[in-house]
């Protein structure tokens, strides 16, 4: 049986079914939109965060709970964007830190960034709408604590620079078991 949804065409087995708008599958997807898949077939998204218009640091907040993001390899993707021009930018900047717990202890990591307006490899200058940054990291979570995100924020000398953050946790299969990806968007 083949069905077409807004996400594309997928072949289903008789034991696969819909519960509400959720597809419940008894195995891995071997094809998606006519392309052969590998591993789990499709990367599930476990957590999404989208925060816009921030004018202060964001304290440690949950991206993916330990219940949802159990033990496994996760890939964290992020995008930051400066969305408001300052009158005088000065040293205004924002950075993103990801937190998790592996087999030994809790970890935090101020993530590396690529893009326009990035300084020191991990800080985005605010105050210019041309500035943006993105990147990704891979981490192993023991599943005993939430995967978290936080930001630092240094305001403009004059005017307000806005920070917008969007995060997405999705499964991957790098190494040990399942994985997750996170995307942070719109720091500005």
For each residue, the residues with C-beta under 8 A, 3 or more apart:
1: 11 12 14
2: 9 10 11 12
3: 9 10 12
4: 8 9
5: 8 10 23
6:
7: 10
8: 4 5 32 33
9: 2 3 4 33 34
10: 2 3 5 7 23 29 31 32 33
11: 1 2 30 31
12: 1 2 3 16 23 25
13: 16 26 27
14: 1
15: 26
16: 12 13 23 24 25 26
17: 23 24
18: 21 22 23 24
19: 22 24
20:
21: 18
22: 18 19
23: 5 10 12 16 17 18
24: 16 17 18 19
25: 12 16 28 29
26: 13 15 16
27: 13
28: 25 37 39 40 41
29: 10 25 32 37 40 41 42
30: 11 36 37 41
31: 10 11 34 35 36 37
32: 8 10 29 35 37 41 42
33: 8 9 10
34: 9 31
35: 31 32
36: 30 31
37: 28 29 30 31 32 41 42
38: 41
39: 28 173
40: 28 29 43 44 171 173 178
41: 28 29 30 32 37 38
42: 29 32 37
43: 40 170 171 172 179 181
44: 40 170 171
45: 48 168 169 170 171 181
46: 64 68 69 169 170 171 180
47: 62 63 64 65 68 69 147 167 168 169 180 182
48: 45 166 167 168 169
49: 61 63 149 165 166 167 168 184
50: 164 165 166 167 185 186
51: 54 58 164 165 166
52: 83 162 164 165 186
53: 83 162 163 164
54: 51 58 151 153 162 163 164 165 187
55: 153 155 160 161 162 163
56: 153
57: 150 151 152 153
58: 51 54 61 149 150 151 153 163 165
59: 150
60: 99 148 149 150
61: 49 58 148 149 150
62: 47 65 146 147 148
63: 47 49 98 146 147 148 149 167 169 182
64: 46 47 68 69 74 146 147 169 180 182
65: 47 62 68 69 146
66: 69 70 141 143 144 145 146
67: 70
68: 46 47 64 65 169
69: 46 47 64 65 66 72 74 141 143 146 147 169 180
70: 66 67 141 143 178
71: 141 142 143 176 177
72: 69 140 141 143 171 176 177 178 179 180
73: 138 139 140 172 173 174 175 176 177 178 179 180
74: 64 69 100 138 139 140 141 147 169 172 179 180 181 182
75: 136 137 138 170 172 174 179 180 181 182
76: 98 111 136 137 138 139 147 167 169 180 181 182 183
77: 134 135 136 168 181 182 183 184
78: 96 111 134 135 136 167 182 183 184 185
79: 132 133 134 166 183 184 185 186
80: 94 96 113 115 124 132 133 134 163 164 165 184 185 186 187 188
81: 131 132 133 164 185 186 187 188
82: 94 117 124 125 126 127 128 129 130 131 132 161 162 163 187 188
83: 52 53 129 162 164 186 188
84: 126 127 129 159 160 161 162 188
85: 127 128 129 159
86: 89 90 92 126 127 128 156 157 158 159 160 161
87: 156 157 158 159
88: 127 156 157 158 159
89: 86 92 125 126 127 128 156 157 161
90: 86 127 156 157 158
91: 154 157
92: 86 89 125 126 127 154 155 156 157 161
93: 119 123 124 125 126 152 153 154
94: 80 82 123 124 126 151 152 153 154 161 163 187
95: 110 111 113 122 123 124 151 152
96: 78 80 110 111 113 149 150 151 165 184 187
97: 108 109 110 111 149 150 151 152
98: 63 76 108 109 111 137 139 147 148 149 182
99: 60 106 107 108 109 147 148 149 150
100: 74 106 107 139 141 145 147 148
101: 105 106 107 141 142 144 145
102: 105 107 139 140 141 142
103: 140 142
104:
105: 101 102
106: 99 100 101 145
107: 99 100 101 102 139
108: 97 98 99
109: 97 98 99 137 139
110: 95 96 97 122
111: 76 78 95 96 97 98 122 135 137
112: 121 122 135 137
113: 80 95 96 118 121 122 123 124 133 134 135
114: 118 133 134 135
115: 80 118 124 131 132 133 134
116: 130 131 132 133
117: 82 124 125 128 130 131 132 133
118: 113 114 115 121 122 123 124 125 131 133
119: 93 123 125
120: 123
121: 112 113 118
122: 95 110 111 112 113 118
123: 93 94 95 113 118 119 120
124: 80 82 93 94 95 113 115 117 118 131 132 133 187
125: 82 89 92 93 117 118 119 128 131
126: 82 84 86 89 92 93 94 131 153 154 155 156 161 162 163 187 188
127: 82 84 85 86 88 89 90 92 131 156 159 161
128: 82 85 86 89 117 125 131
129: 82 83 84 85 188
130: 82 116 117
131: 81 82 115 116 117 118 124 125 126 127 128 188
132: 79 80 81 82 115 116 117 124 188
133: 79 80 81 113 114 115 116 117 118 124 187
134: 77 78 79 80 113 114 115
135: 77 78 111 112 113 114
136: 75 76 77 78 181
137: 75 76 98 109 111 112
138: 73 74 75 76 174 179
139: 73 74 76 98 100 102 107 109 147
140: 72 73 74 102 103 175 176
141: 66 69 70 71 72 74 100 101 102 145 147 180
142: 71 101 102 103 145
143: 66 69 70 71 72
144: 66 101
145: 66 100 101 106 141 142
146: 62 63 64 65 66 69
147: 47 62 63 64 69 74 76 98 99 100 139 141 169 180 182
148: 60 61 62 63 98 99 100
149: 49 58 60 61 63 96 97 98 99 165 167 182 184
150: 57 58 59 60 61 96 97 99
151: 54 57 58 94 95 96 97 163 165 187
152: 57 93 94 95 97
153: 54 55 56 57 58 93 94 126 163
154: 91 92 93 94 126
155: 55 92 126 160 161
156: 86 87 88 89 90 92 126 127 159 160 161
157: 86 87 88 89 90 91 92
158: 86 87 88 90
159: 84 85 86 87 88 127 156
160: 55 84 86 155 156
161: 55 82 84 86 89 92 94 126 127 155 156 188
162: 52 53 54 55 82 83 84 126 188
163: 53 54 55 58 80 82 94 126 151 153 187 188
164: 50 51 52 53 54 80 81 83 185 186 187 188
165: 49 50 51 52 54 58 80 96 149 151 184 185 186 187
166: 48 49 50 51 79 183 184 185 186
167: 47 48 49 50 63 76 78 149 182 183 184 185
168: 45 47 48 49 77 181 182 183
169: 45 46 47 48 63 64 68 69 74 76 147 180 181 182
170: 43 44 45 46 75 179 180 181 182
171: 40 43 44 45 46 72 178 179 180 181
172: 43 73 74 75 178 179 180 181
173: 39 40 73 177 178 179
174: 73 75 138 179
175: 73 140 179
176: 71 72 73 140
177: 71 72 73 173
178: 40 70 72 73 171 172 173
179: 43 72 73 74 75 138 170 171 172 173 174 175
180: 46 47 64 69 72 73 74 75 76 141 147 169 170 171 172
181: 43 45 74 75 76 77 136 168 169 170 171 172
182: 47 63 64 74 75 76 77 78 98 147 149 167 168 169 170
183: 76 77 78 79 166 167 168
184: 49 77 78 79 80 96 149 165 166 167 187
185: 50 78 79 80 81 164 165 166 167
186: 50 52 79 80 81 83 164 165 166
187: 54 80 81 82 94 96 124 126 133 151 163 164 165 184
188: 80 81 82 83 84 126 129 131 132 161 162 163 164
